[in-house]
Amino acid sequence: MRKRALVVGLGIAGMSAASGLRRAGWAPVIIERAPERRTGGYFINLTPEGMRAVDDLGLDTLHTRNPERGTTWSLNRRGHRRPALGWLDLPGRPTAMVRGDVEAALWQRIRPDVGSGESGVEVRFSTAPVEIVGDGTVVEVELEDVSTGRRSRESFDLVVGADGLRSTVRSLAFGPHERFMTTWNAMICAFPLPGQAPSFGAQDSLISARSGGAVWVFGLADRAPTALLTYCAKEVGAQFTGDRTERLRDVFSDMDHPAVRHVLDALPTTTDCLFDSVHQVKMDRWSTGRVLLAGDAAWCLNLFSGMGTTAALRGGAELGRVLAEHPDDLPAALAAWEARLRPFITKHQRMARLKHQWFVPTNRALTGVRTLVLHLAVNARRAVTEARLLRAAAPAASGVRRGAASP
């Protein structure tokens, strides 16, 4: 009989885990508190490690959106623009997409089309865990249908909590959120735009940053851009009171660039918006008995890291690998899984602090340093590009001269 695993959360981490489990011969069941899938979404990127995980999980239908043309522009308060370095200019050749592209590829993987000959993973919407009890050989989970309040109990060989930053599984099996969540005193608001800002190319990216706040527009191929608003806040809890749009208009009232106004004007009509405080999750262990945490529930790198999707996919691929390597020894498999992922996660949790200052510098001194570093980097990139063009032109020019000298 195939071993059963309960995966809590139908996000990228949860579907990645389910895909890995199925590839290892397990029978996963996914439960999701929401009544339906969360599609669409904001800009994300995958590093080469993430693309390898895509291959490992067999996500053949993943759609990518790196702009074929377009410039990244830095905007100042006076409305001037100049070329800048954007997220896709980072080392490692990131691959651009929106969250919904990864979600759709994973959904196709766990719920293949009728006629494909493959059986899909069972998915139950409007369902959440309310109690988790393990005795070392099995995990008893009490489940609740949140639409009716009806409860039932089931047994599983493994429970994977992939239910996000404020994980219910983590609070039930490991303890309260306050033990594991660190607060960064920052807020994010990410959402798709209906169209590009006026006077910019369709695939251009825009950055308007000052001390304590920044507006980013991410240009993409074959769709409208997405936006990210981020700002510093001493009391993050207070940011969730009142009207969100009016709060953000107030925060960015000193940025009077038409592109910033375009982003703010799109807020009231969007139905697909992530507005949240910024945290990281830090834990000494990601498993206890037969309960495992994955993705943001286990390690939340946060949006500033740019590595959350890569980490979630890699976690799912690695889970399938270790379970196949240790088919009859779950503790050994979970220990191997954590040992392989921990150095990667620790590295990128630390790197997120540095990237935070790139996204939104927290004081004037760091704003100045950021501006200088990016200016030097743009000039260095321009010099490298010009040198490559000169080297490419040199053989052609040399050939013309030789030809001219021939009788």
N, C-alpha and C positions, 0 to 999 in steps of 0.2 A: 504494500500500500504506500502511495506517495505521502510524504510528510506535508502537513498543512502549516501554512504561515499566515498570520493576520498582519496585513500592512495597513497602518492607520495614516491616511492622507493620500489624496489623489493628485498631489503636486508632482513636480519633476523628481524630487527625491523618492517619493513613494512609488511612482510608476517605474523608475529606474531600478529600485529594489525588487519590485515584482518581476520585472523582466529578468534580472539576474537570478532570482529564485527559480523562475520557470526554466531557465537555461540549465540550472543545476539539478533539475528533476523534481523540484518541489511543486506543491499546489498552493499558490498564493490566493488569498481573498483580500480585496481592498475595500476598506470602508472610508466614507467621506462625509463629514458633517454637512457640507453644502448640498443643496438639492440638485445640482448639476455641475458639469465641468466648468472650469475657469479657462476660457480661451482668450485670444487677443493678447493684449499686454504691451509692455514697454521694451525698450532696447536692452538686449543682453549680448554678451559675446562669449565665445568659446576659445580657449587657448589650445595649442596642440595636444595637451593632455586631455582636454575635453573632447577633441575630435577623435582621439584614439578610443576614448570610452564610447563615443557614438558608434564606432566600428565594432567594438567589443559587444555592444548591446544589439547590434544588427539594425540600427535605425537608418534603413536605406532611403527613407522618404523625407529626411530632414531638408528643409528649404533654407538656404542661406541668402544674405542680403547685403554683402559688401558693396558699397557704391562703386560703380565703374568710373564715375567722374564726380567731381565735386571738391570743394575746398573747405577746410576748417578755418573759421574766422573767429578772432577775439574781438569783442565789442567793448568799448569804453563808455563812460557815462555821457560823454559829449556826442556820442553817435558815430564815432569813427570806428573803422574796422581795419584789421591787419591780419595776414596769414598767421595761423597758430598750429600747434600740435594737438590733435584730437586723440580720442581713446584708441582708435584703430591704428594710430601711429606708434603705439607702444611696441617695444621689442616682443618678438614671438609671433608676429603675424596673426593677431586675433581675427576670428571669424564672426561677422555681425549677423544678427537675426533679432526677432522679437520673441518674448517668452512663449507666445502661442505657437511658434514654429516648432519648438522643442516639445511642447505639450502635445501637439498634433502627431508628431512622429512617434512619440512614446505611446500614445493612445492607439495608433495604428498597429504598433508592435504587440500590445497586450490584448487588443480587441481586433484581430484581423478580419478583413472583409469576408462576408459570406461566400463560400465557394473556394476559399483558399486552401481548405483541407486542414486548417489549424483550429484548435479550440482556444477560446479566449479566456482571459482571467475574469473571475467573478468580481463584479463591482457593485457595491451597495451604497446608494446615496442616502442622505439624511440619517446617517448612522454614526454613533460616537461611543467610545468606551467610557464606562462609569466606574468600573472596578477591574483590577488585574491582580490575580493571585496565582503564584507559581509554587510548585512543590519540588522542583528540580527535574521532574520527568515530563511535565506537561504544564501548560499555562491555561488557567480558567479565566475567561474574560466575560464580564457582564456588559452587554451591548444595549444601547437605547436607540429606538427610532425617534429622533428629535421632533418629527412632525406629529407623532401620535402619543409619545411618552411610553409606548410599550417596550418592555425589556425582556431580554432572553440571555441565556448563558451558553457559551460554546468553549470547546477545548482546542488548543493549538499547540504545535510543537515549537513555535517561535512567534514572538510578537515584534514587529518592526514599527517603531514610532517615527514616522516621517511627517509629522503634523505641525511642522513649522516652529517659529521662534517661541511662541507661547504654547508649547506642546502639552496636550492633555496627558499623553503617555508619560512624559517626563515627570509631570507633577504627581501622577499616580504611583509611579514605580521608583522615582529617585528623590523627589522632594519638591518644595516650593520654588517658583521661578527665581525668587530673590537670591537663592544660593548659587545660581549659575549665570544669570544675565548681568552683564556690565553695561552701564548707560554711557553713551558718548555725547550727551547734551547736543544732539543734532536731530533734524527732521528731514524727511524726504517726501517728495510728491512726484510720482512718475506716471505719465499717461500718454496715449497717442494723440497726435495733433490732426486736425482735419485737413491741413495743408501746410506748405512751407511759408515761412515769414516773408512778407513783401520785400522785393528787390534782391532776393537770394536765389541761387540755383536750387532746383528740386532736390538734389542730393547733397547740398552743402550742410555742414555742421557748424553750430554757433556756440560760443562760450561768452557769457558775461559774468564776471566774477569780481567781487570786492570782499573786504574783510567781513566775515560772518554770513555771507550769502552768495549764491551762484545760480544762474540759469543756464542750462545746457539744452541744446537741440541736436539730436542725433539724426543725420541724414542717412537714408537707406535706399537700396535699390528696389524698384518696383512697388513702392508704397510710400505713403506720406511719412514724415519724420515722427519721432517721439520726443517728448520733453522730460526734463528732470529739473525740479526746483529743490534746492537744498539750502538749509540755513541753520545757524547755531541757536540753541535755546537752553537757558539755564533750567527752566521748569518744563520738561517735556510733557508732563501730564496736562498742563494748562493749555497746550496747543490743540487738544481735542475738543475744547469747548467753543461754542459759538459757531459762526458760519465760516467754513473752511476757505471759501473763495475770498471773502473779505479779509480774513487774517493774512492770506498770502499777498493780497494786494497791498496791505499795510506793510508787510515785511519788505516787499520789493518796491515800495513807493519811490525810493531814490534812484531807481533804474528806469529812466524815461526813454529808453531806446524803443523804436517801433517794434523791433523783434520781440522784446520782452513784453510789451503790451499785447502783441499777437498771442503769445503763450498764455498770459493771464486771462485774456478774453476767451480763450478756448476752455478754460476750467469749468464754467457753469454748465456747459452742455455735455461734458464727457460723462460716460457711464462706466468707464473702465479706468479706474484711478487707484493707485497705491499711495496712500497717505499714512505715514507711520513714523515712529521714533526709531533712532538708530541704536543698535545694541550688538554685542557679541555674546555668544554662549561659550563658557569655558568649563569643562568637566574633567575630572581625573580619570573617569572611565565612561565608556559609551554603552556598556552593557552590564546587566545584572541578571544572573541566572539565564533564563531564556527570553529576556526582554532586551531589545537592541534599539538604540536611537540612531537616526541617520539624517543627513542634511542639516537644515537650520536647527532642528530639534537637538542635535548633538553638538554642533560646532559653530553655527551661524557666523560666517565670515563677515557679513553685512555687505550692502550694496557698494560701498566705497572700495572694497577689495577687487570687485570685478571678477571674482572667482567662484561665486556661489553656485552657478549652474554647472561649471566644470567639476566642482567638488561633489555635487549631488550625483551627476552621471558617473563619475569615477567611483563613488561609493557603491552604487548599484552594480556596476560591472565587477568590482572587486568582491562584493558579497557573493555573487554567483561563482566566481573563481574559487574562493576559499571553501565554499560549501561543497563544490565538486572535488576539491583536493582532500577534504576531511568529511566524507559522506556519513561516517558513523561516530563522529566526535565533534559535537556542536561547540563545546567550550574551546577546543583547539581551533576550530574555524573562526569563531568570534575573536579570539586572541590574535590570530594571524591577520584578520581583517583590520583590527585596530592598529597593530604594529606597522602595517604597510601604509595606512593612511595618516597616522598621527604626525610624522615629520612634515608631510605636505601641508596639513591643516595648520600646524604651528607656524610654519614659515609664512603662510598667507594671512594668518591673523595678525602677525607682526607687520607685514607689508601694508596691511590696510591702514595703519596709522599714518604712514607716509603718503599713501594715495589720498587719504582724507584731505590733506593739505592741498593736493592738486585739485580735487573737486571743489572744496570750499575752504580757503585759508581762514584760520580762526582769529588772526589779529593782523594789524597793519604791517608789522615787521615781516611776518610770513607772507603776506600779500606781495610785498616788495621783492622778497627772495623768489617767490614763485614767478613773478613777472620777469625778473632778470634771467632765471634759469630757462624759462620757455623761450625768451627772446634769443638767448644764445643757442638753444637747441634748434630753433627755426633757421637761424643763420648757418649753423653747422650742416643742417640737412640740405640747405640751398647750395652750400659749397660742394658737398658730396655729389649732388645731382649735376651741378655744372661740370665737375671733374669727370664724371662718367660720360657726359655728353661730349666733352673734348676728346676723351680717349676713344670713344666710338667714331668720332669724326676724323681722327688722325689717320687711320689706314686709308680711308677714302681719299683724303686730301693728298696723301703720299702717292697713291695710285694715279691720281690725276697728273701730278707733277712728272712721274715717270713716263706717263703716256705723252705728255707734252714734249718731253726731251727726245722721244723716239723719232727717227727719220721718217 
